[in-house]
Amino acid sequence: MSSLESRAWLSLGGMCPAYVIYFAVQIIAPGWPGTVLGRFGVLAAVACTHAVIYVVGVSALKRRERGEGLLSDERDRAIDARGTRAAYFVLLAGTVMVGMIMPFGQSGWTVVNTALLAVVLAETIRNIMIVVGYRGSQRLAV
C-alpha cells in the first residue's frame, strides 16, 4: 500500500467514526447539551478525538516509512486531483446551502452543524476517491 493511500485510510478512520457519532447525537438529541459552552465542549471533544487519532497514526506511518520519503508520481497526483475535484463540488454545494439558502429560514447551531457536515463530507469524499483510485482498476487515457 502506498503511503498516500495509507494516509487516506488513516484520515477516514480518524474522522468518520468521531463525526458519525457527533451527527448521530445531533439527530437523536438536537438540544443536547443545552448550553453554548456545552455544545462547544462536545464539538471540541470530537475534533480532539479526530486530531489525536490522526497524529498518532501519522507518527506510526512516519516510523514505518523511515528512510523512504513521500514520493508521488503522475498517477498519485492524478488520483489526488480527482478526489480533490469531487470534494470541491461537495464543499461548494454545502457552502451554497449554508450561506445562501439556510439563512432565510434557519439560524444558530443548525447552520453551524450543516457547515461542519459539508466540510466533513467533502473530506470524506476526497479520501474515498483516493482509496478507490488506488484500489480500482488502472485507467489509461484514450
C-alpha angles and dihedrals in degrees: 000000000000119000091243091055090047090055091050091052090047092051091050092047093049099041108036102056094045095048095039088058091046094051092042089056089048091053097043097042109014094174096051122141097026101210129071090234090053092051091050088049093053091046091047091050091053093046092047091049090052091047095048093049091049096046093048090047094049090049090053091047091049091051091049093046095047109149095009103090125209103274122175128188132193092283092053092049092048091051091049092046092051091051093045091050092053091046091050092061092048090050091045092053091048092049092051089049095048099038104034109024110027099052090069094061110008137052144170122019093000090065092042093051092046090052090049090048090053091052093046092047092049093051091044091051090049093052094043090052090051092051091046089048091057097038099041127082116283114262121206127204113256 
